[in-house]
Amino acid sequence: MKIDINKVKIIVTIPMDKLNKVRNAICEIGAGKIGNYTHCSVTTKCIGTFKPTEAASPYIGKKDKLEFIEEEKLEVRCDIDKVRDIILKIREVHPYEEPAIDIIPLIDEEIFHE
């Protein structure tokens, strides 16, 4: 069985008040497209933790203090050829200095129909 990776899932945590801004920005350039549907995503409420160092410029929190922040974890699928543009767009519109971005390769379900 040969597996080609054509799609990925991108996961990023976002402050709750910035979720729609980030989601709309990345979906407008191709994230979240499944078949004949656009802007497909799922979110999960979560608690993010971080401790900014002296060299950091935190959007939320104080330097050298462990922070616990309510966030939304945004998950979208996208074609592999759109990943670079979507990552760049996340970094452009996301308020965090260093957003946590995960990229997970997806296996096309069609290979299991053969």
N, C-alpha and C positions, 0 to 999 in steps of 0.2 A: 504494500500500500504506500503510495507516494502522497505526502502531505505538503501542499503549498499553502503558505500563509498569505491570504489576500485581505484579511480584515483584522483589526485589533480592537480591544476595549481600552479606552482611556479613562482613568479614574483620577479625580482631583478633589481635594477638600477645599471648601470655600466658606468664608464667613457668611452667615445666613442672609445678611442684607445685600450681598453682592452676587448671590446665586443666579438670579435671572439675567443679570448683565453678562456674566461669563457664559452661561448656557446659550443665550441668544447669539452672542458673538461667534461662538464656535459652530453652532448649528447653521448659521448663515453661510459658512464656508465649507459645509459638507459633513460635519459630525452629526451623528444621530439619524442617519438615513437608513431605513430598513424597507426594502421593496419600494412600494409606492407611498411611503410615509416619511416625513421629515420631522426634525425636532424630537426624535424618540430618545428618551433618557429615563434614568431612574435616580432617585436621591434617597439617601438615608441620613437621618440625624445622627451625629456622633460628637464626641468630645475629643478635640485635638489638644495635645500637650506640646510645649516647646519652652526653651529657655534661651532667650537672646544673649549672645555674647557681647562684649564691649564693642566689637567691630560691627555689630548688626545695626540696622535701621528698622526696627519693628513697626509694623502697621498697627498692631495691637500689643499691649503688654509693655513691660519695663525690662531693661537690660539686667542680666544676672538674676532674674526672678522667674521661677517655674510658673508657667501660665496654663490654665485649663480653659479652653474656649469652645463654646457650642458652635459647631460647624455643620455643613451639609456635605456629604460625599456625593459627588456627581459622577455618574457613569454613562458613557456614550460609546457606541460602536462607530467605526469609520473604516473606509478603505485604506489600505496600507500606503497608497500614494498621496494621501491627504494628511498623514501623521505630522510631518514636519510643519506644515502651515498651521495646523491646529495647535501644536505645541507653542509655536511662536505667538499665535493669537492669545492663548491662555496667558503667557508671560506678559503680553501687552496690556490685557484688561484686568488681570487678577491683581488685587491690592497687596498681596504678600510679596516681600522681597524675594523669597525662595519658596514658591508654591510646591507642595508635594504632588508629583505627577507620576502615576503608574501607567505603563503601557504593557498590555497583556495580549499575546498573539492568540487568535481564535482559529479554530479548525472549522472549515465549511462543513455543515451537516450533510451536504450532498454526497460526500465521500462514503457515508455510511449507507447510502441507498443503492450502491453498486452491487 
